[in-house]
Amino acid sequence: AETQFKVLGSLDQDNLHIIQLEETTPPFPLLQPVPIVGLLPIQLNSPDTVLPILNIT
């Protein structure tokens, strides 16, 4: 889902940066959902460890 924010204020002091945000409703959809096709296995450092990842096309 999409999220849109409005900047209400900001503060910059040396290495501290603060931004105050308000979530707003977008006037139109910003993103279309991505279809999930299937799962692909991935292999980590150990040859015995295989985890599934999403294959998104």
Residue pairs with C-beta under 8 A, 6 or more apart in sequence:
1 31
2 26
2 29
2 30
2 31
3 23
4 23
4 24
4 25
4 26
4 30
5 21
5 22
5 23
5 24
6 21
6 22
6 24
7 19
7 20
7 21
8 20
8 21
8 22
9 19
9 20
10 17
10 18
10 19
10 20
11 17
11 18
12 18
34 56
35 56
35 57
36 54
36 55
36 56
37 55
37 56
37 57
38 55
39 52
39 53
39 54
39 55
40 52
40 53
40 54
40 55
41 50
41 51
41 52
41 53
42 50
42 51
42 52
42 53
43 49
43 50
44 50
44 51
